[in-house]
Amino acid sequence: MKAGKNYIILCTIVAALGGFLFGFDTAVIAGATKALKELFELDAASLGLTVSIALWGTMIGALFSSIPADVFGRRFCLKITGVLFFVSAVGCAIAWDWYSLVIFRFIGGVGIGAASVIGPMYIAEIAPANSRGRLVGLFQFNIVFGILMAYFSNYIIGLFNTGDVEWRIKLGVAAIPALIFFVLLFFIPQSPRWLVKKSQFDEALTVLKAINQENAQKEFEEIQNSINTEDMQKDEKLFSKKYNFPIFLAVSIAIFNQLSGINALLYYLNDIFEMAGFSKVSGDFQAVIIGGTNLLFTILAMSVIDKIGRKKLLLIGSVGTAICLGAVAAIFITDTHKSLLIWVLAGYIASFAFSQGAVIWVYLSEVFPNIVRAKGQALGSFTHWLMCALVSWTFPIMAAKSGGYPFVFFAFMMVVQFIVVLLVYPETRGASLEELQKQLLGDEWSVGESNP
């Protein structure tokens, strides 16, 4: 059993490296916005497009990744995302004009979107029910670890005063982990659920035995039964009445995740500190502090997500983020107490990381039954990235016109989230994916009901 656990952890870590690249690629732009703005003479709208274009790419990757993931397998598609990450990093480093930079950032975005669907899906399909939350949570851990490393990389590179090529180095360094990710994917197996679906039963059973020797045969039979049901309903549509509730859960958690303002903060963190009067180097350093806080509280959330549950974490985080966002708004609106900004933002990122930051990818991988999981997870990720792109594109425009008022809006949305989660969201911890499928298809999962 110990060997099984070690094997699961190994596979999870490799798959979750897509999350590291996801976090690194999305956050590293924060250290280059000022240079890009000056070099290409960008106004607020153009800067917003430069930052958000990767996120428009993520929508494409998230929306269309489920089809090749079902046809060619999760592992193969993760390899494709590794190639996209590598091409994007190298392309951004050698970009010859603004248009080429935008194109290569878009390519990286496609990889991010696909990884955000396929990575958690793969991990959820190899993980035992009693540790699925923690293992899928490793994807989120790697996202925030990637964010921290992006901020740290920006800070270190900034110390060398490399002048006009500084932004190229900052954006291009992601090619190294992208190459490592691609190579390591050759050492993990295909998803056993995908193998059963493709009638590769012997290989599927071999993978299951490597993962969980004691219950391999039982799990194999459960997967076969669920796949047989899926085969009988192979033309099943996601947008049908019986899936309304999981669709609502996936779409709403994705919307709330972005209306917390998290990516407005992460992508424009250096600009926010500059607005508060900090220098470039001090802004880079304080970004590292924020990234470190993000990582620490993600680890804390992962350690309790299968004990406390998803719903309680969301409720706790809603309160914390609302309070801190209100404080950020007050600092900018009153133009006072700017020295407190770093602490307020640290409190905000801690609240976010401890709640929806850790929960979203776990929840999206759980709430849909097997038959439509790939489609449903793609829908949730697409919604997440659509909102992310809209917020990231419009934030510099809104902030330029209204200062701290965007943070008032984000705080209000966290109050709304608290109410919706409290009254509507179910708890998913402790049940296998097959059990959750039975509950959903059997209409046993009533609104507000919590599973033990």
GUMI-984986 format. One record per residue (C-alpha): residue number from 1; x, y, z. Coordinates in steps of 0.02 Angstrom, whole numbers. Layout:
GUMI-984986
PT; NUM; X; Y; Z
...
***
This chain:
GUMI-984986
PT; 1; 0; 0; 0
PT; 2; 144; 116; 36
PT; 3; 212; 90; -139
PT; 4; 38; 130; -206
PT; 5; 34; 293; -112
PT; 6; 206; 340; -172
PT; 7; 157; 302; -351
PT; 8; 0; 408; -339
PT; 9; 101; 552; -267
PT; 10; 230; 538; -406
PT; 11; 96; 541; -542
PT; 12; 7; 685; -455
PT; 13; 165; 791; -440
PT; 14; 206; 769; -624
PT; 15; 30; 810; -682
PT; 16; 23; 957; -562
PT; 17; 179; 1033; -641
PT; 18; 57; 1096; -772
PT; 19; -13; 1200; -629
PT; 20; 161; 1268; -592
PT; 21; 178; 1328; -772
PT; 22; -1; 1392; -765
PT; 23; 42; 1500; -613
PT; 24; 213; 1554; -675
PT; 25; 156; 1604; -849
PT; 26; 6; 1702; -789
PT; 27; 95; 1797; -648
PT; 28; 265; 1832; -725
PT; 29; 190; 1971; -833
PT; 30; 170; 2075; -673
PT; 31; 357; 2111; -676
PT; 32; 357; 2165; -858
PT; 33; 205; 2278; -874
PT; 34; 299; 2440; -842
PT; 35; 435; 2400; -971
PT; 36; 308; 2344; -1100
PT; 37; 203; 2499; -1071
PT; 38; 353; 2611; -1104
PT; 39; 429; 2510; -1247
PT; 40; 270; 2490; -1348
PT; 41; 189; 2653; -1287
PT; 42; 34; 2562; -1223
PT; 43; -117; 2652; -1152
PT; 44; -226; 2573; -1017
PT; 45; -332; 2476; -1142
PT; 46; -181; 2410; -1239
PT; 47; -93; 2359; -1078
PT; 48; -251; 2269; -1024
PT; 49; -254; 2175; -1189
PT; 50; -70; 2130; -1175
PT; 51; -99; 2054; -1004
PT; 52; -268; 1975; -1041
PT; 53; -230; 1903; -1214
PT; 54; -156; 1748; -1132
PT; 55; -320; 1729; -1040
PT; 56; -421; 1737; -1201
PT; 57; -309; 1594; -1257
PT; 58; -352; 1499; -1098
PT; 59; -534; 1502; -1147
PT; 60; -494; 1416; -1311
PT; 61; -386; 1287; -1222
PT; 62; -516; 1255; -1086
PT; 63; -663; 1247; -1205
PT; 64; -590; 1125; -1331
PT; 65; -473; 1020; -1223
PT; 66; -605; 894; -1169
PT; 67; -625; 819; -1343
PT; 68; -441; 774; -1373
PT; 69; -427; 723; -1189
PT; 70; -564; 594; -1218
PT; 71; -496; 538; -1387
PT; 72; -307; 535; -1358
PT; 73; -299; 526; -1168
PT; 74; -257; 645; -1027
PT; 75; -69; 612; -1028
PT; 76; -46; 643; -1215
PT; 77; -140; 808; -1204
PT; 78; -35; 862; -1055
PT; 79; 118; 836; -1165
PT; 80; 42; 953; -1294
PT; 81; 19; 1086; -1159
PT; 82; 204; 1067; -1116
PT; 83; 249; 1105; -1296
PT; 84; 135; 1257; -1298
PT; 85; 213; 1323; -1136
PT; 86; 387; 1304; -1209
PT; 87; 346; 1387; -1376
PT; 88; 260; 1531; -1286
PT; 89; 406; 1565; -1168
PT; 90; 537; 1563; -1305
PT; 91; 426; 1665; -1420
PT; 92; 395; 1800; -1290
PT; 93; 582; 1810; -1256
PT; 94; 623; 1843; -1439
PT; 95; 466; 1943; -1484
PT; 96; 511; 2071; -1618
PT; 97; 359; 2184; -1596
PT; 98; 201; 2203; -1493
PT; 99; 99; 2093; -1611
PT; 100; 218; 1946; -1599
PT; 101; 221; 1962; -1410
PT; 102; 32; 1957; -1405
PT; 103; 27; 1803; -1519
PT; 104; 152; 1705; -1414
PT; 105; 61; 1752; -1253
PT; 106; -100; 1690; -1333
PT; 107; -16; 1522; -1373
PT; 108; 38; 1505; -1192
PT; 109; -139; 1544; -1140
PT; 110; -206; 1399; -1242
PT; 111; -86; 1285; -1146
PT; 112; -142; 1358; -980
PT; 113; -326; 1332; -1019
PT; 114; -299; 1152; -1073
PT; 115; -191; 1114; -921
PT; 116; -322; 1188; -804
PT; 117; -448; 1059; -868
PT; 118; -340; 905; -901
PT; 119; -222; 915; -751
PT; 120; -356; 910; -613
PT; 121; -457; 785; -717
PT; 122; -310; 665; -727
PT; 123; -270; 681; -542
PT; 124; -452; 657; -491
PT; 125; -461; 498; -595
PT; 126; -310; 415; -513
PT; 127; -341; 476; -334
PT; 128; -428; 376; -196
PT; 129; -587; 459; -130
PT; 130; -516; 490; 45
PT; 131; -368; 591; -22
PT; 132; -438; 662; -184
PT; 133; -457; 836; -114
PT; 134; -277; 845; -57
PT; 135; -209; 769; -217
PT; 136; -310; 877; -336
PT; 137; -264; 1020; -221
PT; 138; -83; 991; -270
PT; 139; -128; 1066; -438
PT; 140; -182; 1225; -349
PT; 141; -26; 1215; -239
PT; 142; 81; 1213; -395
PT; 143; -15; 1359; -468
PT; 144; 25; 1468; -317
PT; 145; 202; 1398; -307
PT; 146; 222; 1449; -489
PT; 147; 155; 1622; -448
PT; 148; 279; 1639; -305
PT; 149; 422; 1581; -415
PT; 150; 369; 1705; -549
PT; 151; 376; 1849; -424
PT; 152; 540; 1786; -352
PT; 153; 613; 1765; -526
PT; 154; 561; 1942; -570
PT; 155; 642; 2008; -411
PT; 156; 807; 1915; -439
PT; 157; 818; 1961; -623
PT; 158; 779; 2142; -579
PT; 159; 930; 2149; -464
PT; 160; 1050; 2119; -609
PT; 161; 999; 2278; -700
PT; 162; 998; 2197; -872
PT; 163; 916; 2349; -949
PT; 164; 813; 2333; -1108
PT; 165; 818; 2143; -1110
PT; 166; 758; 2123; -931
PT; 167; 577; 2093; -980
PT; 168; 631; 1965; -1112
PT; 169; 726; 1865; -981
PT; 170; 580; 1874; -860
PT; 171; 458; 1805; -988
PT; 172; 578; 1680; -1068
PT; 173; 638; 1590; -913
PT; 174; 476; 1488; -909
PT; 175; 546; 1382; -1051
PT; 176; 652; 1285; -926
PT; 177; 510; 1213; -818
PT; 178; 407; 1186; -976
PT; 179; 541; 1070; -1046
PT; 180; 556; 977; -880
PT; 181; 367; 954; -874
PT; 182; 362; 882; -1049
PT; 183; 500; 755; -1015
PT; 184; 427; 695; -849
PT; 185; 257; 659; -928
PT; 186; 336; 508; -1015
PT; 187; 355; 426; -844
PT; 188; 173; 426; -785
PT; 189; 31; 311; -843
PT; 190; -129; 350; -933
PT; 191; -285; 376; -827
PT; 192; -360; 205; -782
PT; 193; -534; 271; -817
PT; 194; -482; 325; -991
PT; 195; -399; 155; -1020
PT; 196; -559; 64; -973
PT; 197; -657; 178; -1088
PT; 198; -539; 128; -1230
PT; 199; -558; -58; -1183
PT; 200; -376; -71; -1130
PT; 201; -427; -173; -978
PT; 202; -263; -259; -937
PT; 203; -167; -95; -935
PT; 204; -304; -12; -834
PT; 205; -299; -149; -703
PT; 206; -108; -139; -698
PT; 207; -117; 48; -663
PT; 208; -250; 23; -529
PT; 209; -145; -111; -444
PT; 210; 4; 7; -443
PT; 211; -106; 141; -365
PT; 212; -208; 36; -242
PT; 213; -164; -149; -229
PT; 214; -299; -191; -101
PT; 215; -451; -121; -192
PT; 216; -391; -125; -372
PT; 217; -515; -258; -432
PT; 218; -664; -176; -347
PT; 219; -620; -5; -417
PT; 220; -594; -83; -589
PT; 221; -769; -157; -585
PT; 222; -845; 8; -526
PT; 223; -760; 101; -668
PT; 224; -820; -31; -793
PT; 225; -999; -11; -732
PT; 226; -991; 178; -746
PT; 227; -912; 167; -920
PT; 228; -1046; 43; -976
PT; 229; -1178; 168; -922
PT; 230; -1083; 301; -1017
PT; 231; -1076; 192; -1174
PT; 232; -1264; 168; -1168
PT; 233; -1281; 357; -1162
PT; 234; -1133; 405; -1271
PT; 235; -1231; 546; -1352
PT; 236; -1270; 620; -1182
PT; 237; -1282; 809; -1185
PT; 238; -1212; 915; -1045
PT; 239; -1346; 1046; -1062
PT; 240; -1494; 942; -1006
PT; 241; -1610; 969; -860
PT; 242; -1535; 835; -747
PT; 243; -1365; 921; -752
PT; 244; -1429; 1095; -711
PT; 245; -1370; 1088; -531
PT; 246; -1189; 1033; -565
PT; 247; -1182; 1160; -708
PT; 248; -1239; 1296; -588
PT; 249; -1108; 1243; -460
PT; 250; -966; 1241; -588
PT; 251; -1012; 1405; -672
PT; 252; -1048; 1499; -510
PT; 253; -889; 1446; -421
PT; 254; -789; 1498; -574
PT; 255; -875; 1668; -582
PT; 256; -855; 1703; -396
PT; 257; -673; 1649; -405
PT; 258; -635; 1790; -526
PT; 259; -753; 1920; -454
PT; 260; -648; 1909; -296
PT; 261; -525; 2015; -397
PT; 262; -385; 1888; -375
PT; 263; -310; 1906; -547
PT; 264; -329; 2094; -550
PT; 265; -214; 2087; -399
PT; 266; -94; 1952; -461
PT; 267; -68; 2020; -638
PT; 268; -57; 2203; -588
PT; 269; 24; 2182; -418
PT; 270; 177; 2286; -462
PT; 271; 65; 2421; -535
PT; 272; -42; 2423; -377
PT; 273; 114; 2447; -270
PT; 274; 172; 2583; -390
PT; 275; 3; 2670; -369
PT; 276; 37; 2666; -182
PT; 277; 208; 2748; -207
PT; 278; 328; 2600; -198
PT; 279; 481; 2587; -312
PT; 280; 504; 2449; -442
PT; 281; 626; 2347; -336
PT; 282; 526; 2365; -176
PT; 283; 368; 2323; -274
PT; 284; 451; 2165; -341
PT; 285; 505; 2117; -164
PT; 286; 333; 2147; -89
PT; 287; 259; 2043; -230
PT; 288; 368; 1899; -166
PT; 289; 292; 1923; 7
PT; 290; 117; 1912; -67
PT; 291; 166; 1757; -167
PT; 292; 239; 1675; -11
PT; 293; 79; 1709; 86
PT; 294; -20; 1633; -57
PT; 295; 85; 1475; -50
PT; 296; 80; 1458; 140
PT; 297; -109; 1468; 152
PT; 298; -133; 1354; 3
PT; 299; -32; 1222; 98
PT; 300; -140; 1250; 252
PT; 301; -298; 1231; 149
PT; 302; -236; 1071; 68
PT; 303; -199; 997; 238
PT; 304; -379; 1019; 297
PT; 305; -486; 1014; 139
PT; 306; -531; 831; 161
PT; 307; -566; 857; 347
PT; 308; -656; 1025; 353
PT; 309; -733; 1007; 180
PT; 310; -750; 1118; 29
PT; 311; -903; 1216; 85
PT; 312; -835; 1278; 251
PT; 313; -673; 1336; 170
PT; 314; -773; 1437; 44
PT; 315; -875; 1519; 184
PT; 316; -720; 1562; 286
PT; 317; -633; 1636; 135
PT; 318; -783; 1740; 83
PT; 319; -780; 1833; 248
PT; 320; -592; 1862; 248
PT; 321; -581; 1921; 67
PT; 322; -730; 2039; 86
PT; 323; -653; 2123; 239
PT; 324; -481; 2142; 160
PT; 325; -548; 2205; -7
PT; 326; -648; 2336; 86
PT; 327; -488; 2391; 173
PT; 328; -393; 2402; 7
PT; 329; -532; 2509; -64
PT; 330; -528; 2624; 88
PT; 331; -338; 2648; 71
PT; 332; -350; 2703; -110
PT; 333; -511; 2804; -95
PT; 334; -451; 2902; 57
PT; 335; -269; 2906; -2
PT; 336; -211; 2867; 175
PT; 337; -123; 2727; 271
PT; 338; -33; 2663; 114
PT; 339; 99; 2583; 224
PT; 340; -35; 2458; 277
PT; 341; -67; 2403; 97
PT; 342; 57; 2259; 101
PT; 343; -24; 2187; 258
PT; 344; -201; 2207; 194
PT; 345; -157; 2125; 29
PT; 346; -70; 1984; 122
PT; 347; -229; 1957; 223
PT; 348; -330; 1956; 63
PT; 349; -219; 1830; -24
PT; 350; -217; 1720; 132
PT; 351; -407; 1719; 137
PT; 352; -419; 1681; -49
PT; 353; -287; 1544; -47
PT; 354; -368; 1460; 104
PT; 355; -537; 1454; 18
PT; 356; -586; 1466; -165
PT; 357; -406; 1461; -222
PT; 358; -388; 1285; -152
PT; 359; -567; 1228; -182
PT; 360; -608; 1275; -362
PT; 361; -510; 1143; -458
PT; 362; -559; 1008; -333
PT; 363; -743; 1054; -345
PT; 364; -742; 1062; -535
PT; 365; -666; 887; -542
PT; 366; -800; 817; -424
PT; 367; -971; 890; -463
PT; 368; -998; 811; -635
PT; 369; -1033; 626; -662
PT; 370; -911; 525; -767
PT; 371; -1016; 533; -924
PT; 372; -1002; 722; -940
PT; 373; -853; 759; -827
PT; 374; -736; 814; -966
PT; 375; -869; 926; -1043
PT; 376; -924; 995; -875
PT; 377; -748; 1029; -816
PT; 378; -712; 1115; -980
PT; 379; -867; 1224; -956
PT; 380; -812; 1272; -780
PT; 381; -635; 1312; -835
PT; 382; -698; 1409; -986
PT; 383; -809; 1515; -872
PT; 384; -664; 1543; -754
PT; 385; -550; 1603; -894
PT; 386; -683; 1708; -978
PT; 387; -710; 1802; -816
PT; 388; -523; 1810; -785
PT; 389; -494; 1888; -957
PT; 390; -634; 2014; -934
PT; 391; -575; 2067; -761
PT; 392; -392; 2076; -815
PT; 393; -432; 2177; -971
PT; 394; -546; 2302; -887
PT; 395; -458; 2323; -719
PT; 396; -323; 2448; -775
PT; 397; -457; 2550; -864
PT; 398; -572; 2551; -712
PT; 399; -430; 2585; -590
PT; 400; -368; 2731; -696
PT; 401; -540; 2809; -692
PT; 402; -603; 2767; -519
PT; 403; -454; 2721; -409
PT; 404; -508; 2605; -269
PT; 405; -690; 2579; -319
PT; 406; -659; 2416; -414
PT; 407; -609; 2342; -246
PT; 408; -777; 2395; -174
PT; 409; -862; 2294; -310
PT; 410; -751; 2142; -277
PT; 411; -791; 2153; -90
PT; 412; -978; 2158; -125
PT; 413; -965; 2003; -235
PT; 414; -883; 1908; -93
PT; 415; -1033; 1948; 16
PT; 416; -1146; 1878; -120
PT; 417; -1036; 1723; -131
PT; 418; -1052; 1691; 55
PT; 419; -1242; 1692; 42
PT; 420; -1248; 1578; -110
PT; 421; -1124; 1452; -39
PT; 422; -1214; 1448; 129
PT; 423; -1386; 1418; 54
PT; 424; -1350; 1315; -103
PT; 425; -1181; 1229; -112
PT; 426; -1169; 1045; -59
PT; 427; -1019; 962; 21
PT; 428; -924; 836; -88
PT; 429; -788; 770; 26
PT; 430; -773; 586; 68
PT; 431; -869; 513; -79
PT; 432; -793; 422; -229
PT; 433; -824; 491; -402
PT; 434; -938; 343; -438
PT; 435; -1037; 377; -279
PT; 436; -1055; 560; -325
PT; 437; -1114; 506; -498
PT; 438; -1249; 396; -421
PT; 439; -1305; 537; -310
PT; 440; -1317; 658; -455
PT; 441; -1401; 541; -579
PT; 442; -1511; 468; -443
PT; 443; -1568; 641; -388
PT; 444; -1508; 602; -211
PT; 445; -1406; 762; -196
PT; 446; -1529; 892; -136
PT; 447; -1489; 1076; -126
PT; 448; -1394; 1121; 32
PT; 449; -1371; 939; 84
PT; 450; -1200; 894; 153
PT; 451; -1117; 726; 131
PT; 452; -1029; 654; 284
***
